[in-house]
Amino acid sequence: MELLDPTSEISPIRRARKAPPDKIAGLTVGLLDISKPRGNIFLDRIEERLTEKGVAVKRYKKPTFTRPAPNDLSQKIASEVDLVIEGLAD
């Protein structure tokens, strides 16, 4: 499988795919709203399902869907959570 980076990097960096965790119990999951219409509705439901299972959830939101997440937001997310679900919707 080949994964393509959707950003406009001039020289894309090849990254090995990180193995998914065996379980999410005990992990903190970040939910990233990219600011597209109705993405928050999808993430609200995901948050409900995760918290029902006792999973810790942190919410984040990009300022606009037209650009990649600012570096400070990406670094904050990376330092605070174990994995991320990104909400893409219209």
N, CA, C and O atoms as a GROMACS GRO file, in nm:
protein
  360
    1MET      N    1   0.084  -0.116   0.000
    1MET     CA    2   0.000   0.000   0.000
    1MET      C    3   0.089   0.123   0.000
    1MET      O    4   0.188   0.129   0.073
    2GLU      N    5   0.055   0.219  -0.081
    2GLU     CA    6   0.128   0.346  -0.084
    2GLU      C    7   0.035   0.456  -0.034
    2GLU      O    8  -0.075   0.474  -0.087
    3LEU      N    9   0.080   0.529   0.068
    3LEU     CA   10   0.004   0.641   0.122
    3LEU      C   11   0.065   0.770   0.071
    3LEU      O   12   0.187   0.787   0.075
    4LEU      N   13  -0.018   0.859   0.022
    4LEU     CA   14   0.030   0.985  -0.031
    4LEU      C   15   0.000   1.097   0.067
    4LEU      O   16  -0.106   1.099   0.130
    5ASP      N   17   0.093   1.188   0.080
    5ASP     CA   18   0.078   1.303   0.168
    5ASP      C   19  -0.005   1.408   0.096
    5ASP      O   20   0.035   1.454  -0.011
    6PRO      N   21  -0.120   1.449   0.152
    6PRO     CA   22  -0.205   1.545   0.083
    6PRO      C   23  -0.158   1.690   0.093
    6PRO      O   24  -0.220   1.779   0.036
    7THR      N   25  -0.049   1.714   0.164
    7THR     CA   26   0.001   1.852   0.175
    7THR      C   27   0.083   1.885   0.051
    7THR      O   28   0.108   1.799  -0.033
    8SER      N   29   0.122   2.009   0.040
    8SER     CA   30   0.197   2.052  -0.079
    8SER      C   31   0.348   2.054  -0.055
    8SER      O   32   0.417   2.146  -0.097
    9GLU      N   33   0.397   1.953   0.013
    9GLU     CA   34   0.541   1.947   0.037
    9GLU      C   35   0.615   1.938  -0.096
    9GLU      O   36   0.577   1.861  -0.184
   10ILE      N   37   0.720   2.015  -0.108
   10ILE     CA   38   0.803   2.011  -0.230
   10ILE      C   39   0.880   1.879  -0.235
   10ILE      O   40   0.886   1.814  -0.339
   11SER      N   41   0.937   1.840  -0.122
   11SER     CA   42   1.012   1.714  -0.113
   11SER      C   43   0.947   1.627  -0.006
   11SER      O   44   0.985   1.634   0.111
   12PRO      N   45   0.850   1.546  -0.044
   12PRO     CA   46   0.782   1.462   0.056
   12PRO      C   47   0.881   1.372   0.129
   12PRO      O   48   0.977   1.321   0.071
   13ILE      N   49   0.856   1.354   0.256
   13ILE     CA   50   0.940   1.269   0.339
   13ILE      C   51   0.874   1.131   0.348
   13ILE      O   52   0.755   1.120   0.377
   14ARG      N   53   0.952   1.027   0.322
   14ARG     CA   54   0.899   0.892   0.336
   14ARG      C   55   0.898   0.856   0.484
   14ARG      O   56   1.000   0.868   0.553
   15ARG      N   57   0.783   0.813   0.530
   15ARG     CA   58   0.769   0.776   0.670
   15ARG      C   59   0.713   0.634   0.677
   15ARG      O   60   0.623   0.597   0.602
   16ALA      N   61   0.767   0.558   0.768
   16ALA     CA   62   0.713   0.424   0.790
   16ALA      C   63   0.579   0.437   0.862
   16ALA      O   64   0.564   0.522   0.949
   17ARG      N   65   0.483   0.355   0.824
   17ARG     CA   66   0.352   0.359   0.889
   17ARG      C   67   0.366   0.304   1.030
   17ARG      O   68   0.424   0.197   1.052
   18LYS      N   69   0.313   0.377   1.124
   18LYS     CA   70   0.318   0.335   1.263
   18LYS      C   71   0.213   0.227   1.285
   18LYS      O   72   0.100   0.238   1.237
   19ALA      N   73   0.249   0.123   1.357
   19ALA     CA   74   0.154   0.015   1.385
   19ALA      C   75   0.044   0.066   1.478
   19ALA      O   76   0.074   0.136   1.575
   20PRO      N   77  -0.082   0.033   1.450
   20PRO     CA   78  -0.189   0.076   1.540
   20PRO      C   79  -0.178   0.004   1.674
   20PRO      O   80  -0.124  -0.107   1.681
   21PRO      N   81  -0.227   0.064   1.781
   21PRO     CA   82  -0.220  -0.002   1.911
   21PRO      C   83  -0.311  -0.125   1.914
   21PRO      O   84  -0.411  -0.131   1.842
   22ASP      N   85  -0.276  -0.221   1.997
   22ASP     CA   86  -0.357  -0.341   2.012
   22ASP      C   87  -0.492  -0.309   2.075
   22ASP      O   88  -0.593  -0.371   2.043
   23LYS      N   89  -0.492  -0.210   2.164
   23LYS     CA   90  -0.616  -0.168   2.230
   23LYS      C   91  -0.605  -0.020   2.263
   23LYS      O   92  -0.495   0.035   2.271
   24ILE      N   93  -0.719   0.045   2.282
   24ILE     CA   94  -0.715   0.188   2.315
   24ILE      C   95  -0.744   0.214   2.462
   24ILE      O   96  -0.733   0.328   2.508
   25ALA      N   97  -0.781   0.111   2.536
   25ALA     CA   98  -0.803   0.127   2.680
   25ALA      C   99  -0.675   0.179   2.743
   25ALA      O  100  -0.567   0.125   2.721
   26GLY      N  101  -0.688   0.285   2.822
   26GLY     CA  102  -0.572   0.342   2.890
   26GLY      C  103  -0.498   0.446   2.807
   26GLY      O  104  -0.406   0.510   2.858
   27LEU      N  105  -0.536   0.465   2.682
   27LEU     CA  106  -0.473   0.565   2.598
   27LEU      C  107  -0.556   0.693   2.596
   27LEU      O  108  -0.673   0.692   2.635
   28THR      N  109  -0.495   0.801   2.553
   28THR     CA  110  -0.568   0.926   2.533
   28THR      C  111  -0.580   0.948   2.383
   28THR      O  112  -0.481   0.946   2.310
   29VAL      N  113  -0.704   0.969   2.338
   29VAL     CA  114  -0.732   0.987   2.196
   29VAL      C  115  -0.761   1.134   2.170
   29VAL      O  116  -0.842   1.196   2.239
   30GLY      N  117  -0.694   1.189   2.070
   30GLY     CA  118  -0.721   1.326   2.028
   30GLY      C  119  -0.819   1.327   1.913
   30GLY      O  120  -0.807   1.247   1.821
   31LEU      N  121  -0.916   1.417   1.918
   31LEU     CA  122  -1.012   1.434   1.810
   31LEU      C  123  -0.986   1.570   1.746
   31LEU      O  124  -1.002   1.674   1.810
   32LEU      N  125  -0.945   1.568   1.620
   32LEU     CA  126  -0.910   1.692   1.549
   32LEU      C  127  -1.020   1.730   1.452
   32LEU      O  128  -1.046   1.660   1.354
   33ASP      N  129  -1.083   1.842   1.480
   33ASP     CA  130  -1.184   1.900   1.392
   33ASP      C  131  -1.111   1.990   1.294
   33ASP      O  132  -1.044   2.084   1.336
   34ILE      N  133  -1.123   1.964   1.164
   34ILE     CA  134  -1.050   2.045   1.066
   34ILE      C  135  -1.127   2.169   1.025
   34ILE      O  136  -1.085   2.241   0.934
   35SER      N  137  -1.239   2.196   1.089
   35SER     CA  138  -1.321   2.315   1.066
   35SER      C  139  -1.407   2.309   0.940
   35SER      O  140  -1.445   2.412   0.886
   36LYS      N  141  -1.436   2.189   0.893
   36LYS     CA  142  -1.531   2.176   0.781
   36LYS      C  143  -1.670   2.162   0.841
   36LYS      O  144  -1.685   2.111   0.952
   37PRO      N  145  -1.772   2.206   0.769
   37PRO     CA  146  -1.908   2.196   0.820
   37PRO      C  147  -1.945   2.052   0.859
   37PRO      O  148  -1.919   1.958   0.785
   38ARG      N  149  -2.005   2.039   0.975
   38ARG     CA  150  -2.058   1.914   1.030
   38ARG      C  151  -1.951   1.816   1.079
   38ARG      O  152  -1.985   1.708   1.128
   39GLY      N  153  -1.824   1.850   1.066
   39GLY     CA  154  -1.720   1.762   1.119
   39GLY      C  155  -1.732   1.745   1.269
   39GLY      O  156  -1.703   1.639   1.323
   40ASN      N  157  -1.775   1.852   1.336
   40ASN     CA  158  -1.791   1.847   1.482
   40ASN      C  159  -1.900   1.747   1.522
   40ASN      O  160  -1.890   1.686   1.628
   41ILE      N  161  -2.002   1.732   1.439
   41ILE     CA  162  -2.110   1.637   1.469
   41ILE      C  163  -2.057   1.494   1.468
   41ILE      O  164  -2.087   1.414   1.556
   42PHE      N  165  -1.977   1.463   1.367
   42PHE     CA  166  -1.912   1.332   1.360
   42PHE      C  167  -1.824   1.309   1.482
   42PHE      O  168  -1.830   1.203   1.545
   43LEU      N  169  -1.742   1.408   1.517
   43LEU     CA  170  -1.651   1.393   1.630
   43LEU      C  171  -1.724   1.387   1.764
   43LEU      O  172  -1.678   1.320   1.856
   44ASP      N  173  -1.838   1.456   1.776
   44ASP     CA  174  -1.918   1.446   1.898
   44ASP      C  175  -1.960   1.301   1.921
   44ASP      O  176  -1.952   1.250   2.033
   45ARG      N  177  -2.004   1.235   1.816
   45ARG     CA  178  -2.048   1.095   1.827
   45ARG      C  179  -1.930   1.003   1.858
   45ARG      O  180  -1.943   0.912   1.940
   46ILE      N  181  -1.818   1.026   1.795
   46ILE     CA  182  -1.699   0.946   1.825
   46ILE      C  183  -1.659   0.964   1.971
   46ILE      O  184  -1.626   0.868   2.039
   47GLU      N  185  -1.664   1.089   2.019
   47GLU     CA  186  -1.631   1.116   2.160
   47GLU      C  187  -1.726   1.041   2.253
   47GLU      O  188  -1.682   0.982   2.352
   48GLU      N  189  -1.855   1.044   2.222
   48GLU     CA  190  -1.952   0.970   2.304
   48GLU      C  191  -1.916   0.822   2.313
   48GLU      O  192  -1.914   0.764   2.421
   49ARG      N  193  -1.888   0.763   2.199
   49ARG     CA  194  -1.856   0.619   2.194
   49ARG      C  195  -1.728   0.587   2.271
   49ARG      O  196  -1.722   0.488   2.343
   50LEU      N  197  -1.627   0.671   2.256
   50LEU     CA  198  -1.501   0.646   2.326
   50LEU      C  199  -1.516   0.663   2.477
   50LEU      O  200  -1.467   0.581   2.554
   51THR      N  201  -1.585   0.769   2.520
   51THR     CA  202  -1.599   0.791   2.665
   51THR      C  203  -1.687   0.684   2.728
   51THR      O  204  -1.668   0.651   2.846
   52GLU      N  205  -1.783   0.629   2.654
   52GLU     CA  206  -1.862   0.516   2.704
   52GLU      C  207  -1.772   0.398   2.739
   52GLU      O  208  -1.802   0.320   2.830
   53LYS      N  209  -1.663   0.386   2.666
   53LYS     CA  210  -1.568   0.275   2.688
   53LYS      C  211  -1.456   0.314   2.784
   53LYS      O  212  -1.361   0.237   2.804
   54GLY      N  213  -1.466   0.433   2.843
   54GLY     CA  214  -1.368   0.476   2.941
   54GLY      C  215  -1.239   0.531   2.883
   54GLY      O  216  -1.138   0.539   2.953
   55VAL      N  217  -1.241   0.568   2.756
   55VAL     CA  218  -1.122   0.621   2.691
   55VAL      C  219  -1.116   0.772   2.714
   55VAL      O  220  -1.216   0.842   2.699
   56ALA      N  221  -0.999   0.822   2.751
   56ALA     CA  222  -0.979   0.966   2.768
   56ALA      C  223  -0.973   1.033   2.631
   56ALA      O  224  -0.907   0.983   2.540
   57VAL      N  225  -1.043   1.146   2.617
   57VAL     CA  226  -1.052   1.216   2.489
   57VAL      C  227  -1.014   1.363   2.508
   57VAL      O  228  -1.055   1.427   2.604
   58LYS      N  229  -0.935   1.415   2.414
   58LYS     CA  230  -0.904   1.558   2.409
   58LYS      C  231  -0.945   1.608   2.272
   58LYS      O  232  -0.923   1.541   2.171
   59ARG      N  233  -1.007   1.727   2.269
   59ARG     CA  234  -1.055   1.784   2.143
   59ARG      C  235  -0.963   1.898   2.098
   59ARG      O  236  -0.910   1.974   2.179
   60TYR      N  237  -0.946   1.906   1.966
   60TYR     CA  238  -0.866   2.011   1.904
   60TYR      C  239  -0.938   2.059   1.779
   60TYR      O  240  -1.020   1.986   1.722
   61LYS      N  241  -0.908   2.182   1.736
   61LYS     CA  242  -0.971   2.235   1.615
   61LYS      C  243  -0.871   2.320   1.537
   61LYS      O  244  -0.805   2.408   1.592
   62LYS      N  245  -0.861   2.292   1.407
   62LYS     CA  246  -0.779   2.374   1.320
   62LYS      C  247  -0.850   2.507   1.298
   62LYS      O  248  -0.973   2.513   1.301
   63PRO      N  249  -0.775   2.616   1.276
   63PRO     CA  250  -0.838   2.744   1.250
   63PRO      C  251  -0.912   2.747   1.116
   63PRO      O  252  -1.011   2.819   1.102
   64THR      N  253  -0.866   2.669   1.019
   64THR     CA  254  -0.930   2.665   0.887
   64THR      C  255  -0.898   2.533   0.819
   64THR      O  256  -0.791   2.476   0.840
   65PHE      N  257  -0.991   2.484   0.738
   65PHE     CA  258  -0.966   2.359   0.667
   65PHE      C  259  -0.882   2.380   0.542
   65PHE      O  260  -0.839   2.283   0.479
   66THR      N  261  -0.859   2.504   0.504
   66THR     CA  262  -0.788   2.533   0.379
   66THR      C  263  -0.636   2.522   0.391
   66THR      O  264  -0.566   2.529   0.290
   67ARG      N  265  -0.586   2.504   0.510
   67ARG     CA  266  -0.441   2.494   0.531
   67ARG      C  267  -0.411   2.380   0.628
   67ARG      O  268  -0.497   2.340   0.707
   68PRO      N  269  -0.288   2.327   0.623
   68PRO     CA  270  -0.249   2.227   0.722
   68PRO      C  271  -0.256   2.287   0.863
   68PRO      O  272  -0.252   2.409   0.880
   69ALA      N  273  -0.265   2.202   0.962
   69ALA     CA  274  -0.267   2.248   1.101
   69ALA      C  275  -0.139   2.326   1.131
   69ALA      O  276  -0.031   2.286   1.087
   70PRO      N  277  -0.150   2.436   1.204
   70PRO     CA  278  -0.029   2.510   1.243
   70PRO      C  279   0.066   2.419   1.322
   70PRO      O  280   0.024   2.329   1.394
   71ASN      N  281   0.195   2.446   1.307
   71ASN     CA  282   0.296   2.362   1.375
   71ASN      C  283   0.274   2.356   1.525
   71ASN      O  284   0.290   2.249   1.585
   72ASP      N  285   0.238   2.468   1.588
   72ASP     CA  286   0.220   2.465   1.733
   72ASP      C  287   0.103   2.375   1.772
   72ASP      O  288   0.108   2.309   1.876
   73LEU      N  289  -0.002   2.372   1.691
   73LEU     CA  290  -0.115   2.283   1.719
   73LEU      C  291  -0.073   2.137   1.701
   73LEU      O  292  -0.106   2.052   1.784
   74SER      N  293  -0.002   2.108   1.594
   74SER     CA  294   0.046   1.971   1.569
   74SER      C  295   0.136   1.923   1.682
   74SER      O  296   0.124   1.809   1.727
   75GLN      N  297   0.225   2.010   1.729
   75GLN     CA  298   0.314   1.972   1.839
   75GLN      C  299   0.238   1.952   1.968
   75GLN      O  300   0.268   1.860   2.044
   76LYS      N  301   0.140   2.036   1.994
   76LYS     CA  302   0.057   2.022   2.114
   76LYS      C  303  -0.015   1.887   2.113
   76LYS      O  304  -0.015   1.814   2.212
   77ILE      N  305  -0.077   1.855   2.000
   77ILE     CA  306  -0.148   1.728   1.987
   77ILE      C  307  -0.053   1.612   2.010
   77ILE      O  308  -0.082   1.520   2.087
   78ALA      N  309   0.062   1.615   1.944
   78ALA     CA  310   0.160   1.506   1.955
   78ALA      C  311   0.209   1.487   2.098
   78ALA      O  312   0.239   1.375   2.139
   79SER      N  313   0.215   1.595   2.175
   79SER     CA  314   0.265   1.584   2.313
   79SER      C  315   0.156   1.543   2.412
   79SER      O  316   0.188   1.501   2.524
   80GLU      N  317   0.029   1.554   2.374
   80GLU     CA  318  -0.079   1.530   2.470
   80GLU      C  319  -0.158   1.400   2.450
   80GLU      O  320  -0.225   1.355   2.542
   81VAL      N  321  -0.150   1.340   2.331
   81VAL     CA  322  -0.233   1.222   2.306
   81VAL      C  323  -0.152   1.108   2.247
   81VAL      O  324  -0.039   1.126   2.200
   82ASP      N  325  -0.212   0.988   2.252
   82ASP     CA  326  -0.146   0.869   2.200
   82ASP      C  327  -0.182   0.841   2.055
   82ASP      O  328  -0.102   0.784   1.980
   83LEU      N  329  -0.304   0.880   2.015
   83LEU     CA  330  -0.346   0.866   1.877
   83LEU      C  331  -0.451   0.970   1.846
   83LEU      O  332  -0.512   1.028   1.936
   84VAL      N  333  -0.473   0.994   1.714
   84VAL     CA  334  -0.561   1.102   1.670
   84VAL      C  335  -0.662   1.050   1.570
   84VAL      O  336  -0.631   0.968   1.483
   85ILE      N  337  -0.785   1.099   1.584
   85ILE     CA  338  -0.889   1.078   1.483
   85ILE      C  339  -0.919   1.217   1.427
   85ILE      O  340  -0.948   1.310   1.501
   86GLU      N  341  -0.911   1.228   1.296
   86GLU     CA  342  -0.934   1.355   1.230
   86GLU      C  343  -1.070   1.351   1.162
   86GLU      O  344  -1.099   1.261   1.083
   87GLY      N  345  -1.153   1.449   1.193
   87GLY     CA  346  -1.288   1.453   1.138
   87GLY      C  347  -1.293   1.527   1.006
   87GLY      O  348  -1.267   1.648   1.001
   88LEU      N  349  -1.325   1.456   0.898
   88LEU     CA  350  -1.339   1.515   0.766
   88LEU      C  351  -1.485   1.504   0.726
   88LEU      O  352  -1.537   1.393   0.714
   89ALA      N  353  -1.552   1.615   0.705
   89ALA     CA  354  -1.694   1.610   0.669
   89ALA      C  355  -1.736   1.737   0.599
   89ALA      O  356  -1.667   1.838   0.605
   90ASP      N  357  -1.849   1.730   0.535
   90ASP     CA  358  -1.914   1.847   0.474
   90ASP      C  359  -2.061   1.840   0.503
   90ASP      O  360  -2.136   1.929   0.462
   0.00000   0.00000   0.00000
